[in-house]
Amino acid sequence: MNTRMKKKILVAGGTGYIGSHTTVELQNAGYEVVIIDDLSNSNIEVLDGIEKITGIRPEFIQLDLKDKEGTRKALEAHPGIKGIILFAASKAVGESVQQPLKYYRNNIVTLVNLLEMMPEFNIEGIVFSSSCTVYGQPDPENLPVTENAPIKPAMSPYGNTKQINEEIIRDTIHAGAPFKSIILRYFNPIGAHPSAEIGPYLTQTAMGIRKELSVFGDDYDTADGSCIRDYINVVDLAKAHVIAMDRMLENKSDEHIEIFNLGTGNGVSVLELINTFEQTTGVKVPHKIVGRREGDIEKVWANPEHANKVLGWTAKETLADTLQSAWNWQKRLRERGIQ
């Protein structure tokens, strides 16, 4: 535990899956964290888990960041915030295809509100959680994906909001905004904190809560026909946000905007993932093959060398350990009587 208290950080969407794990890492690094979350896709009890792990309960404000005046009041009530990490967003690919306007409103208005207020409150940097969806389905010569791979037309409104938000940040900084930004393009975060005090909001099929897992498509051009992804441990991912915040606030780079891919560099198919889970935990995962899901990409995995070299960050956890952590979290939920 770092007892030297660093600067104050706003974590927007901080009770969510990645936000809660990042809050833990920020607090362990000595940052003071203020969370704003509307609890639309998370639970207030996450604060208890964060406190158990770190010994510190972060400040919490329940607020929809689309509410600009509410956001201004929250920033006025918590002076001295130096950096923002923006997780708050609607994030289901399938739902975004069905409800595009919800995604455009939630994901874009939130960012615009925060960017407009950053100069007013002397906030020096924003880390934006973007996604490998911005690359669409990369051409074979661009796999594994570097940050220089072409941005392809988005395959879902969710992916499109990530592209648009990146452009909004780029345009704002190009126009001379007095702050920096680091855009982190995540691949596929999985797992839970090793303490099993925090984890994903949704529960696992293996626990028997849902009858079976749906595997969307087995006729893709991959070894076993299922989609290939780069699965990254959520704690590894969270640690990259602390490094990014340090980098901006300590002026370690002359660049006003930087982009990093966060992945392991390994492509794993959905069926391989299920198999690894079963081998690691000894628990069978009932699953069935169903049709392809609109908006899904066939195969994508990262070339993380830029983040490895420039940030000094590497994904360290094995897939087996990551899946075991997810299972330990599920067992903890059951012990608490959460089905």
N, C-alpha and C positions, 0 to 999 in steps of 0.2 A: 504493500500500500504506500502510495506516495503522499506524504503528509504536507508537502509544499503545495498550497492551493494555487492553482493556475487561474486562467481567465474563465469568465462565465460564458457558457455556450447554450444556445437555444437548440433543443432537439425537437424538431417538428415531426410529429408521429412517433414520439419516443416510447409509447407503451406498446407499439407494434412489435412484430417479430424481430426485424433487424434493428429497429430503434432501441428496443430494450437491451439487447446485447451490446449495442454501441454505447448506450448510457453507462453500463457497467464498466466498459473499458475506459471511457472518458473519466469516470469517477476514480477508477484505479490509477489513472495517470495524473490525478490531482486537479482535474477540471471541476468547476461548479456547474451543475446541469440544471437547466429549467426545461421542463417538458411541456409542450402544448400538444394536445390530442383531443379529438372529438369522441373517442372511444367507439367509433363506428365499426372498427374491425379489430378491437382489442378489449382488454379487461382491466379495470382499475386495480385488481389484485396483483397485477404485474409489478406495481410499486413495492409490494411486500417482498416479492422475490428479489428485486434489485437491492432493497435494503438488507435482506439477509446475506446476500453475496458480498456487498461492499461496506456494510455498516452505515451507509448514508442513504437517507430517503430524499430523492430529488424533489425539487419544487415542481408542483404539477398544476396546470391550468387546463380545465376542460373547455375547449373552444374550437369552433370550426374556423379554420384560417381563411376561408372565403369571406368571412365577416371582417371587412377591413378596419372598421372602427373598433371592433372588439380586439383585433390584433394590435392596433395602436395602443389601446388602453393596457393591454398585457405587457407591451414593451415599456410603456411609461412606468408601470408598477414594478418592473424588474430592470432598473437601470444598469448600465455597464456590460450588457451582452456584447461580446466581441466577435463571435462567430455563430453561424447557423448551419445545422445539418438538416437538409430537407428530405425526410422520408415520406411525409404525409401525402398519400395518393391512393386512388383506387387502382387495383393492380391485377385483376383477373382478366386474362386474355379473352376467354370465351364470353364473359359478361360484357366486355367492352364492345364486342361485335354486336351484341344485342342492345346495349344501352350506350351508344357512342356519346350522346350529349352529356350524360352523367360524368363520363371520363374527361371530356374536354373542359367542362366547368370545374370539376374538382381539382384536376391536376394542373391546369394552366392558370386559373384565377389565383390559386394559392401561391404559386411562384411569383406572379406579377405583383401581388400585394406585398410580399416580403421584399422583393427587389426594390420596390418604390420606397419602402420604409428604411432600408439599410443605411442610406446616407443620412437620413434624418436622425437616426440613433447611433451614428458613428460605428456601425457594425462593419468589421474589416474583411470578412470572408464568408463565403457560402460553399459548402460541400453539397453537390447535388447527386442524389442517387438515381443514376441512369441505368441502362440495361443493354445487354447484348442484342436485344430485339432491334436496336437501331441498324444493325448490320443486315437485317432480313435473313434470307438464305444466302450465305456467302458463296461465291463461285469457288470451285475446287482449288484454284490456285491461291485463294485467300484463306484457306484453312491450314493450320490454326490461325485465328483472327488476330491481327495486330490493330492498333489504333488508327492505322492509315488505310485500313480496308474501306472500300466505298460504303457510304450510307445508302442503303437500298430503300425503295418505296416500302413503307411500313405494311406489315401483313395484318395489323389489327389497329383499332383506334388507340388501345393501350400503348402499343409501340410507337404510334404516331405522336402521342402526347410527349413521350420521352424525346423524340426527335425535335419537336417544336420547342420544348422547354430548353433543350441544349442550344437551339438557335436564338431563343429569347435571351439567354445568359450571354451568349457570344455577342449579340447585337448590343446589349446593354453595356458590356465592358468595352466594346469597340467605340461606343459613343462617349467613353471617358468616365464611366462610373467609378467612384473612389473606393472600390473594393476589389478583391480577388475572388476567383472561383476555381475549385477543382471538381471536375465531373468524373465520377466513378461509374464505369459501365460494368455492372455485375453480370456474372453468368448465373448459375442456379444455386442459391443458398439453401442449405439443408442442415439438419442437426439441431442441437440444443446446448445450452451451457452445461459443462460437466457436473455442476452442482445439482442439476435437475430442478433448480428453483425457477428458471424461466425457459421458455421454448416456444414452438409454433402454437398459434391459437387453435388451429384445426387438429382434430384427433386422427389417429392412425387406424387404417383398416385392420392391421394385425391384432389390435386389441379386441376386435370383434364388435366394435361399435357400428361400423359400416360393414355390410355383408361382404362386399368385395371391391377391389380396386379396379377401375377401368383403365386399360391400356389403350390409348387412342391410336389405333393403326398398327398393323404388323406387316405392311406391304411397302414400307419405305426402302430406299436403296441403301440399306445398311446390312451388316452381317446377319442380324437376327430379325430384321424387318421393322424394329421399333426405333423411335427417334433417339438421337444421340445428343447428350448435353454435357456440360462441364459443371459437375456438382462441387460446390465449395462450402467448407465448414463455416457456419455463421459467426463463430468466434474469430476465426481467421479474418473474415470479412470485416467484422466490427473493428478489429485492430487497425486495419488500413485507414479507417476514418479518423482515428486519433493521429496517425502519422500525417494524414492530409491536413488536418487542422493545425498541427504543430508547424507544418511547412508554410502555411499561409500566414499564421499569426507571428511567426518568427522570421518572416521574410527570407526564407531559404531559397527562394527562386525569384528571378527577375520577371518571369512570365506572369501576366495577369490572369490567364486562363490556361489550365492544363487538363489533359484527359488521360485516364488510366483504365485499362482493362483489369478486372479482378477475377481471376480464375485459377485453376490448378494446372492447366495445360493438357489435361487428360480428358478425352471424350469417352463417356460411358453411356451405354444404351439403357433405356428404361427397364428392359427385361434383365440386363446385367445388374442393375441397381437392386431390383427385387431379389434376385438370386444372392447378391452379396448380403442383403439384409437377412435373408433366411439363414445363410451360413453363419453369420456373425451372432445372431440372437437365438438361433435354434427354433424360431417361430415361423410358421408357414404364413404366407401372405396370399389369401385367396384373391385371384384376379381373373379377369376375362378380357379378351380382345374385343374392342368395339371399333366402330368406324373412326376415320380420321376426324380431328377437331379443327374447325375453321380457324385460321390464324396461326396454327402450329408450324414451326420450322422443322425441316427434316434433320439437319445436323449442324451443330455449331459448338466449337470449343475454343478456348482462348490461347493466344500466345501472350503469356504474362510477363515477358522479359522486360518491357518498359517499366512496369511497376517494380519488378525485382531490382532493377539497376538504379532507377531514379529515386524511388521511395525507400529502397532497402527493405521492401515488404515481400514475404513469400507465404504462400499457403502451406501450412505445415501438417495439418491433421490428415490422417489416412481416411479413406472412404469407410473402412470397417469401423474405425473408432467414431466417426461422425454418425454413422447409422446406429451404433450402440448408444450414443448420447441421446439420439432421438427416441429410441426405445425406452431408455431410463426415464425420460421426461413423460412418456405416455404412462408408464407404470406409476409415476408419482401422481399424475392426474387421477388415476383410478383410486389410488390410496386416499386421495382427498374427496372421492365420491363424485368427481366430475366425469360425466359420461360423454 
